[in-house]
Amino acid sequence: MTCSESKQGKEGEEILRLEGVSKRFPGVNALTGIDLSVRKGEVHALLGENGAGKSTLMKILGGIHQPDEGRILIDGSARRFAGYNDAIAAGIGIVFQEFSLVPYLNAVENIFLGRYLNNRFGLLRKAAMKRSARALFDELGVQIDLDVPICRLSVAQQQFVEIGKALSLKARLLVLDEPTATLTPNEAGHLFRIMRELRARGVAMIFISHHLDEIFEVCDCISVLRDGANAGHAQVGATTVDALVQMMVGRKIAQNFPPKPVPAPRARKVLEVPQIQLAKGGPVNSFALHEGEIFGFAGLVGSGRTELALGMMGANRVHRKTVLRNGKPVRLNDPTDALQNGIGLLPESRKVEGLITDFTVRFNISMNNLGKHRRAGLVSQKAQKQTACELAKRVGVKAPGMETRVATLSGGNQQKVVIARWLGHACEVLIFDEPTRGIDVGAKAEIYNLMRELTRQGKAIVMISSELPEIVGMCDRVAVFSGGAIVATLEGESINAGDIMRHATLSGSLQ
């Protein structure tokens, strides 16, 4: 029995029903016998670890993939979608995590792309389209500049354009795939208000998120996938976070964070920044990183955490800085200088900046280290593969083989591939920028344990994170940012959510 069935129809008639949906790809059963029911005016959470089958199921709903078995029923009638246009015609709108907007067109042009309004002379009815778009965003309660290209809008505004585009197509079932992944808390709150208003109008929603607190805030019921199969259904008011985690991973995760090491006399400084000023007239900051520690950079979005780290390692220009590695001055004018001095970066956007996803696991692990495998001017494929295998095994990459395309891996395994690359370059200092963004709870625990293992081996880590529980649970010291400045450095019992937020909001930079 699905969770919608357990509600005995009180939320309205059933819009969507999946019966025994299965999908196979070469060498893998992506989905096996999936049942799902969504009713009018219901926000239905779809949970599961990366690789559990959520994306495949959404692509089947969107007509991108065809099911090998099972049925899709819309309003009780069996349907088969040959493409996305068929799904749209059935009232299904999908807002994918990777936006489908054309960056150099404005919001109006994106909404009406492929279905422009024309007058009887074939000329565009620009004013009419603009009025329709304005009315749509007014209804959603969001302010969008309709005259600027999409690429000049904030991520949150682009998200609302995607939602507006789906609603303009008369979507009765809206699928939201990780919609809050790049939103600030205030922006996410606004999205939730819009979702509640849509629910009141009878729009059904499938909501995919790795943030379980969001599920309890905005959803009515929950379906969980594990290894491509149904793992359980639940009403939001009749379950707990622990129960959902156990359904998702098939085991209890009693302790999310590995134990912190017992405080010891301060180890040697592997990295010291006596002064760094990002812009003339801006705050001058300083910090130090010690062998074997995880040093957190905490603060609100826009507080300058990532900018300081990128400026330190030469990825962004700064007004002035002094950097010492193992007590000796170094010049870090660009990331190549940082790499030569044993400093590696796991960027916030691993798919865009950290990986070449269409290339293999072997290549992505080896691409900074090809010189190590050169024999007589040529790269030894055998040596390259052997080293990549050893590094992948060391960090626990789960993949069919070294020639597997990185794009096919889960988010957690993609992150491990990036870590393996920097270990292959013998980096002693690692900067982890939002290391668990878009990663499920089981993979998060693996990344946390790997980070602790690296510090036990003598590596030092700067951890930039927007998730307070992560900062509190993982860091040995925490630098709190506000308005571009480090306003406090916390240790021991002072590392708690209350103290971090108190310092982070000192300058009124809450967004």
Sequence and secondary structure as in RCSB ss.txt:
>XXXX:A:sequence
MTCSESKQGKEGEEILRLEGVSKRFPGVNALTGIDLSVRKGEVHALLGENGAGKSTLMKILGGIHQPDEGRILID
GSARRFAGYNDAIAAGIGIVFQEFSLVPYLNAVENIFLGRYLNNRFGLLRKAAMKRSARALFDELGVQIDLDVPI
CRLSVAQQQFVEIGKALSLKARLLVLDEPTATLTPNEAGHLFRIMRELRARGVAMIFISHHLDEIFEVCDCISVL
RDGANAGHAQVGATTVDALVQMMVGRKIAQNFPPKPVPAPRARKVLEVPQIQLAKGGPVNSFALHEGEIFGFAGL
VGSGRTELALGMMGANRVHRKTVLRNGKPVRLNDPTDALQNGIGLLPESRKVEGLITDFTVRFNISMNNLGKHRR
AGLVSQKAQKQTACELAKRVGVKAPGMETRVATLSGGNQQKVVIARWLGHACEVLIFDEPTRGIDVGAKAEIYNL
MRELTRQGKAIVMISSELPEIVGMCDRVAVFSGGAIVATLEGESINAGDIMRHATLSGSLQ
>XXXX:A:secstr
  HHHHTTTTT SEEEEEEEEEEEETTEEEEEEEEEEEETT EEEEE  TTSSHHHHHHHHTTSS  SEEEEEET
TEEE  SSHHHHHHTTEEEE SS    TTSBHHHHHTTTS  B TTS B HHHHHHHHHHHHHHHT    TTSBG
GGS HHHHHHHHHHHHHHTT SEEEEESTTTT  HHHHHHHHHHHHHHHHTT EEEEE S HHHHHHH SEEEEE
ETTEEEEEEEGGG  HHHHHHHHHSS    SS       S   EEEEEEEEESSTTS EEEEEEETT EEEEEE 
TTSSHHHHHHHHTTSS  SEEEEEETTEEE  SSHHHHHHTTEEEE S IIIII  TTSBHHHHHHTT GGGGEE
TTEE HHHHHHHHHHHHHHHT   S TTSBGGGS HHHHHHHHHHHHHHTT SEEEEESTTTT  HHHHHHHHHH
HHHHHHTT EEEEE S HHHHHHH SEEEEEETTEEEEEEEGGG SHHHHHHHHTTTS   
